[in-house]
Amino acid sequence: MKNSPIIALDFPSEEETIGFLNVFNESLFVKVGMELYLQEGPSIVYKLKELGHDVFLDLKLHDIPNTVGSAMRGLARIGADMVNVHAAGGEAMMQAAIEGLEAGTLAGQKRPKIIAVTQLTSTSEEQMKTEQLIERTLKESVLNYAELAKTAGMDGVVCSVQEAAVIRESCGDAFLKVTPGIRLDGGKNHDQQRVATPAVARKSGSTHIVVGRAITNSADPVATYFDIKNWWEAGFE
Ligand SMILES: O=c1ccn([C@@H]2O[C@H](COP(=O)(O)O)[C@@H](O)[C@H]2O)c(=O)[nH]1
């Protein structure tokens, strides 16, 4: 699996997605989320794989263990490189997800990596306290979910850059820290609450960054992608 910036393909159709990707002359790491997957289904993942891209299928499953396990068994056959669930579903749900994924992975294929969403990067500490009634700091809540995910056998978590260092300390270097909420200096935050630049992400211990609108809304997506990739690889501020 590559560790280049993961481009969030938040588009409504295959046509728009492929049109967007056509201007890139290299194989990328891309993310298919709910918007695109719910319109196009598994065929969009087959297509992206055929084009040589690594695919993170970001469906954030969250349900009872039996349902998530069965869903993962089916998802395994689609051939994504990475899938995810919400850690809030609990340890038993995460274990069922891993078992389902293992059972569904075809002979001779690698099991996709599986990671758990901790607290969404659109959530602020204030919101977590008032809406989820968690009387801890946001960092403590994220770390708690990361440790639970590690105990359950997950390959890593989705968190913000602000929590990456503390997760690395507790869960180790090999445990994936996939961080959305990436913005270039001066970029709009949109609906994200916990944001950081690619360089800060690298220095903080993110193993992968996820970038959507900073690239997809850019007047020159290819130039912006390479700008972000350079900052990410060099780790400058
Ligand atoms: O906590 C999370 C989990 C997932 N995401 C996803 O990442 C991208 C970010 O898009 P931007 O346009 O760069 O904000 C998007 O697809 C989210 O669904 C997240 O942002 N935070």
PDBQT file of the ligand as one rigid body, heavy atoms in Angstrom, charges set to zero:
ROOT
HETATM    1  O1  LIG A 301     -12.789  11.823  10.794  1.00  0.00    +0.000 OA
HETATM    2  C1  LIG A 301     -12.914  11.828   9.558  1.00  0.00    +0.000 A 
HETATM    3  C2  LIG A 301     -13.116  10.683   8.824  1.00  0.00    +0.000 A 
HETATM    4  C3  LIG A 301     -13.217  10.761   7.460  1.00  0.00    +0.000 A 
HETATM    5  N1  LIG A 301     -13.144  11.943   6.814  1.00  0.00    +0.000 N 
HETATM    6  C4  LIG A 301     -13.242  11.952   5.338  1.00  0.00    +0.000 C 
HETATM    7  O2  LIG A 301     -12.056  12.516   4.784  1.00  0.00    +0.000 OA
HETATM    8  C5  LIG A 301     -12.361  13.396   3.712  1.00  0.00    +0.000 C 
HETATM    9  C6  LIG A 301     -11.869  14.778   4.043  1.00  0.00    +0.000 C 
HETATM   10  O3  LIG A 301     -12.272  15.678   3.058  1.00  0.00    +0.000 OA
HETATM   11  P1  LIG A 301     -11.797  17.208   3.025  1.00  0.00    +0.000 P 
HETATM   12  O4  LIG A 301     -12.501  17.751   1.826  1.00  0.00    +0.000 OA
HETATM   13  O5  LIG A 301     -10.299  17.187   2.867  1.00  0.00    +0.000 OA
HETATM   14  O6  LIG A 301     -12.216  17.862   4.290  1.00  0.00    +0.000 OA
HETATM   15  C7  LIG A 301     -13.870  13.295   3.485  1.00  0.00    +0.000 C 
HETATM   16  O7  LIG A 301     -14.084  12.348   2.463  1.00  0.00    +0.000 OA
HETATM   17  C8  LIG A 301     -14.409  12.752   4.798  1.00  0.00    +0.000 C 
HETATM   18  O8  LIG A 301     -15.526  11.911   4.593  1.00  0.00    +0.000 OA
HETATM   19  C9  LIG A 301     -12.965  13.076   7.540  1.00  0.00    +0.000 A 
HETATM   20  O9  LIG A 301     -12.896  14.202   6.986  1.00  0.00    +0.000 OA
HETATM   21  N2  LIG A 301     -12.836  12.994   8.893  1.00  0.00    +0.000 N 
ENDROOT
TORSDOF 0
